[in-house]
Amino acid sequence: MKLVELLNKIDVISIIGDNHVEINGIACDSRRVEQGNVFVAQTGTAVDGHTFIAQCVDKGASAIVLEKIEYMPQTAQEGVTYILVKNSDEALGKMAHKWYGEPTKHIKLVGVTGTNGKTTTATLLYQLFKALGNKVGLLSTVINYVNDEAVPSTHTTPDALSLNALLARMVEAGCTHAFMEVSSHSIAQERIAGLEFVGALFTNLTRDHLDYHKTFDNYRDTKKMLFDRLPKTAFAITNMDDKNGLVMTQNTQAQVYTYSTRSMADFRGKILEEGFDGMLLRIQSTIGAVNTEVFVSLVGLFNLSNLLLIYGCGVAMGIEPMEVLRILSGLAPVNGRFETIHAPKGWTAIIDYAHTPDAVEKVLQTINEIVAANAHRKATPTQVITVVGTSGNRDKGKRPIMARIAYDLSTHLILTSDNPRDEEPGDILRDMAAGLTNEELHRTLIIEDRASAIKTACALAQDGDIVLVAGKGHEDYQIIKGIKYHFDDHEIVRQCTLFNC
């Protein structure tokens, strides 16, 4: 492809050299540059790609895209074209989309953003549209799918080149729809630049990633950009129960729909009955005049909210409302999202990805509501035993908040390690412990080794008790001092159910 074609939709400031040169590939990692490639120099948060420009030229790069004028040569260099752009991240996204044949022109792409619920929403939408007979793609935190082919996931949203390559594979495989988790990082870093969305969905917004965004307003406004960029032909569905719901859609050109568990909205729902294996819902919709009951295998008000969003998306995309509900009633929970494991001794473990204060609070509130509703069936009170930790190299401010919430909503609390990364686990635990009084700390166990913490919680559990293991969910690893070790909460819990640890 000629360079000029790749630059068609890019905000170019100046060019030195021949912009009609043939390009045989795009690279944003200097280690992967090959003869005839265009190298896109991104400023980055840890490493500045501009410092590798000379190295890429030596490796045979035919063109360099950059955003820092001080790296722009004064005169043309034989065989190399330099393109100064306003934003290298945005340029890479748009170039990647063009290079891979503009895949989102050939597939209906829906983006899901928010703090919590993205994985459940995107994954169940993938399952819903598969069940309707479509070939479907999924881009999620847990795993990616090109129809039936599973592709390992390393980020909530892949880098621009990987993302467009996956979308192109979906198109080649005949996929007609794709559902994608859209993280705030991917929006801020323009990984989704150039993609055309037919719809965008908003789950909720609570404190997260302030280590990156610095302020909540920056975090919120970054999420909002997904909706600001939607075309008139697209739809947007937002959460009326979240104070930021209408903020998300206030400047969008798209057709806006709303959902709520509390107030008037296009899609409304209420929990009629609830247990740890599912809940009976009443679903109402202004579209299709629906007012009906449905049983689903998910639990919790937060999952009712997710299901309303999924239902609304199906209806907005032209699926008959009752058909959407019929399929939703048969879908299973997503791996690591309020996932239950029953022990022979009668206690139940719940594994959940909850890693923000809001998510921990919602999961524990749900557990306590179900416990209260079934209290009459037990002679002794049900204990809620919570195991929770927080990650290293992430927002430190949420650590004491999470501990405070977990203590208030649990019978017993065990603070433990999550992914300490480059931090000392003991330092992270001290940050969490700062959210509790000295008296409360005397009633709290602090066990640095996560496996030991989980085993201790299971050993404390009696018939009818609940053990919540929060923070990692689907993850099957721990990152300690830059090394990724195998670790799966499910495996530890199942060992305890078998050996009564």
N, C-alpha and C positions, 0 to 999 in steps of 0.2 A: 504494500500500500504506500502511496506517495505521502510524504510528510504533510503536504498542504491539505490532504483529505482529513488527516488526523486532527489538524488544527482548525477545522471548519467552524466549530462552535466555541472555540477558546478565546478568552479575552487577552489577545496578544498586544504587548506594548511595543516591541521592536524585534526585528530579525536581522541577524548577520549571517550571510551565507545563502545557500540554495534551498528554498523550501519545497522544491519539487523532487528532492532526493528520495530514492526508494528506501523504505524502512522495513526490516524483516522481524521486528519484535519490539516490545516495550519493556523496560526494566525500571524499577524504583529502588532496587537493591544493587549497589555497585558490585557486589560479589557475583551477581548473576548476569552482568552485562556481557554481551557477545558482539562479534563483528557485525556491523550493520544495524545495531539497535538504536533506539532513542532512549536516552537516560533522563528520567524526570527527577530533578534534585528537590527534595522536600526538606523544609527546615526541621521538622520533627520536634519531639519533646525531649529526647535523650541524645540523639545523634543528628547532626546537620549534614544532609546529603550533599550540600554545596561543596563541602570540603573534599569530596571524592570525585569532583568533576574531572580534574587532570588525570586521575587514575583511569576513569572510564574512557577518556579520549585515547589514552595509551592502549586500552584494550580493544579499540576499534569502533567505538560508538560513532554513528554517523550524525547524530543530532543530540543536543543537550537542551532540555527545557528547565528554566530556572526562574526564581522570583527575586533574587537578591542582585541588584544592579552592579554591585562591586565585583561580582564574578563574571560579568559580561565583558568579553574582550573588546579592545578598541578597534581591531581590524579582523577581517575574516581569516580563519585558519583553514588551510587546504583540507578538503574532505570532511569538514565538520560544520554543521549549522547550529547556531545558538539562537534560542527563542526566549525572550524575556516576557514573562507573563505576570498578571496581577496576583494569581494564586496557584501555586504548583499543585497543591492537593486537589483543587477543583479541576485543574487541567488534566491531571492523571485520571480522575474519575471519568471525565468526558471522553478522553482519548481511549481509555479501556473499553468503554461502551461502544465506541465506533469500531475499534479493532476487532471486537468479538461479534460484529454484525448487528449492533443495536438490538440485543435480544429482547428488551422490554417492549419493543414494537410488535413482537410476535407472541407475547405471553401476557396474561392478566396478572399483574403483580400488585399485591396488597401488603402494605407495611404496618407493623404493629409496634407502637412505642409506648413508653410509660416506665415507671419504676418496677412494679411487680405485675405478674400475670402475663408477660409477653410470651414466655415459652408455652404455657398452657394454651393460650389463645391461638397462637400460630400453629401449634401441633394439632390441636383438635380441629382447626379449620382444614389443615392438610388431610386429616382422617375423614372429615365430613365430605369434602369434595372428591376424595378417592372413592368413598362409599356411594357417591352419586354417579360413578362410572367414568370420572375424568382421570386423565394423567396429570399428576400434580407434583410440584416441587416444594421443598421446605428448606428454609435457612434459619437455623435456631441455635441456641446456646448448647443444647444437648447433642444434636446430630443434624446433619443435612441429608436431604433425600432428593435424588433425581428420579422421580416416580418411585419405583421399588428399590432402587439402588441406594444403599446407605453410604454416605461420605462423612468421615470423621470431622468433627467441628472443633476448632481451636479458639475461636473468638465468637462473641455474640453476633457480630457482623464482620465478615472477612475483609481483607484489604481490597481495594478497588479492582485489581487485576484478578485475584482469586474469585471475587464476587461475580464479575462479569463472565469469567470462564465457566463458573457453575451455572449461571443463567443460560449461557449459550448451550451447555450440555443439556439443560432442561428442554430448550427449544428443539434441539436435535433429537431428543428422545420422544418428542411429540407432546410434551406437557402443554396444557392450555392455561393452567393457573399456577401461581406460586405465592407462597405466604412466607413473610420474612420478618424476623425480629429486627427492629431498627434501634440500635443503641445510641445514646447521646454522643458517645465518642465518635461513632461512624458519621453522625451528622456534622459535628464540629470539625472533623478531619476530612470532610467532603468525600468519604468513601462511596457515598450513594449519588454523587454528582453525575448527572447525565441519565440516571434511571427515570423511567416514566411509570408512575404509580397510578393504578385505576382507583385505588382507595387507600385510606390511612385510618388506623384505629388507635384510640387513646384509652389506656387502661386506668392509670392513676399516677399521681406524682407525690413522692415523699422524699425525705432526705437520702441522698446517695451520691457517690462520686464527687463530693465536694473537694477531695484532694486534687481533682482535675479541674473542675469548673469554678472552684473557689467560693462562689456564692450560690444560694438557691435560685436567685433570679436568673443568673447565667444558665444554670441547669435547665430551668423551665423554658427560657427563651430559645435554647438550643433545640429542645424537643419540639417546640412550636414551629420551627423552621420547616419541618416535614409537611405540616399542614399549609403553611404560607405558600409553599411551592406547588401545591396541587393545581392542576388545570380545571377549567369549568366543567369538563366532562367527567371528572372524578367524584367520588363520594368520601365523606369524612364522618366517622361515628365517634361521639365523645361521651364521657361519663358525667352525668349531671350530679352525681353524688360527690364528686371531687370539686373543690373550689377552683381548681385550675382548668376544669373541663371546658368551660366556655371561652377561657383565655386561649386555649389551643386553637380554636376555630374562628376567632374573632376577625381574622384577616384573610381567611381562605376564600378561594373562588369556588370551591367544591360544594356539592349538595350536602348539607349537614343533617345528620340524624342524631338522636340522643337516646341514651338508655339510663335506667335508674332502678334502684331497689326501694326508693323512698318517696319519690315524687312523680308528677306527670312527665312522661317522656314518650318517644315513639315506641320504645321497647321497655316493658316493665316486668318485674318479677317479684315473687314473694315465696319464702320458705314456709311450707305447710307442716311438714314433718321432717325430722333429721336424725340420723344415726351415723355411726362410723363407717357404714358401708354404702351410704347414699342419702339422698333427700328427695322428698316430694315437693314439686314446685307448682306454683300457678304462674303461667306466662300470659301476658297481655300485650297486644300490639295494635297500633293504629293502622298499620299496613296489613291488609288482609282481614281486619276485624277479628283477631284471634283472642280468645279467652278460654284457656284450657289448662288441664293439669298434666304434668309429666314427671316421671321418676328418673333420676340420673344417678350415676355411680360416683359422682363427686360430692364433696361436702363443704359447707362453710359459705358465709355471706360473700366472701371474696370470690368464691367459685361461681356463685349465682351471678355476680357481676361479670365474670369472664364469659359465662354461658350466654348472658344477654347480648354481650358484644359479638360473640360468635353467631348467635341466632340473627342478630341485626345485619351482620355482614352477609350471611347467606341470603337473606331476604333482599338486601340492597343489590345483590348480584343476580337477582332474578329467580331464585329458587322458591318454590311454593312453600309458605310458612310451615304447614303441617308436616311436610316432607323433611324439612330441616329438623323439627322437633323429634320426629320419628327416629332419625339417625342419631341425634344427640343422646337420646335415651339409651343407646347401646354402646356409647363410647366409654373407654376406661380411662382412669387418671393417668397423667403423664408421669414418667419415671422421676422419682424424687420430689414430687409435688403432692403433699399430704398423702403419702403412700403408706398404707397400713400393713403391718406384719403381725399376725396373731401367734402368741406363744401357747404351748400346751398347758402351762400353768395358769392360763386365763388372763394374763395381762396383754396389752396391745402396744406395739411400738409404732410410732408415726415418724417417718423420715421426710423431712421437708427442706427445701432449698432456702428457706427464710434466712436472709443475711442482712436485712435492714431492720431498724426499729419498728417500722410500720408492719413489715411482713411477720416479724416475730409476734407482735401484738395481735394481729389478725388470726394467726394460727392458734395461739393460746386462747384467745377469746372464743374461737370456734370450738376448741376442745372443751373448755369450761361450760359452754352453752349446751353441748351434747351431754356432758357429764350431769349437769343440773337437770336436764330433761329426763334422764334415765335414773336419777338418784333413788326413786321409789323401788327400783328393782334390786337394790343392794342393801344388805344389812349393815355393812361398814362403809364409811366414806371413801370415795375414790381418790387416790393420790395422783397428782400430775407431776411427774418427775422430768425436769427439762435439762438437757445437755446442750450447751451453746458456746460458741466461740466467735471471734471475729478475725478477719484476715489481716496480715501484715502489709505494709506499703499501701494502705488504703486509708480512707477517711477516719482519722483517729477520734473525731468528735462524737461519732455514733457509738463508740465502745461503752462508755458508762451508761448511755441511754438504753442500749440493748440489755445490759445487765439489770438495770432498774426495772424495765418492763418484764423481763423474764422472772425476776424475783417476785414481783407483785402478783403475777398471774400463775405461779406454780406453787405446789406444795413443798417440793424440794428442788433446789437449783444446783447444778454442777457446771462450773465454768471450766472451759478446756481450750485446747489449741484448735485452730482451723488450718489455714494456709499461712504460716508465719512469714514465708518468703525470706526477706533479708533482715527482718527484725527478730529480736530474742522473744520467744514465746512468753517468758516471764514478764517482760515489759508490757506486752499486749494484755496479759491477764491483770496486771496491776492497773492498767488504764480502765479495764472493765470493772474491776473491784472498786474503783473510785466512785462508782455510781451507787454504792451501798454504804450503810453506816457500819460502824464496828460491830454493833450487836447483830446486824443482819449477816455480816461476814462470818460470825461464829456459827450461823445456821446454814452457811453455804460451803459446799465442797469445791476446792480448786485443785483440779487434777490435770496437769499439763499434758500428759500422754492421752491422746484422744481415744485410743482403743480401751485403755484402762477406765477412762471416764464413762464410756458407753457400757462397759461390762459392770461397773459399779451401779449405774442407774438400773440396769436390768436385774441385778442381784437384789436391789431394794424393792423392786416391783412385786406386788402380790396380785392375787386373783382380782380382776376388774380394774387394775391400775393402768395408767397411760404413761408411756415413756416417749417424750418428744426428743428426737435427735435433729437439731436444727443447724443450718448453715451450709451444708455441702450438697445435700440432695443427690442429684445424678452423678456428681463428680466422683471419680474413682482414683483420686490421687491426692497427695499433699505435697506442697512445694516448700522445701526447707533449705535455706542457704543456696538457692539457685538450682537445687536438684529436685527432680520430680520423682516421688516415691509412690508406689501403688498403695492406695488406701481407699476402702469402700465401706461406708457406714452400713450398707446392707449386709455385707459379709459378717461384720462383727455382731450385728443384731441377730442374724440367723444362727450364728454359733451359739449365742446365748439362749435362743429358743430351743436348740437341740440339746445343749449340755447344762441348761439351767444355771448359767454363770451368775 
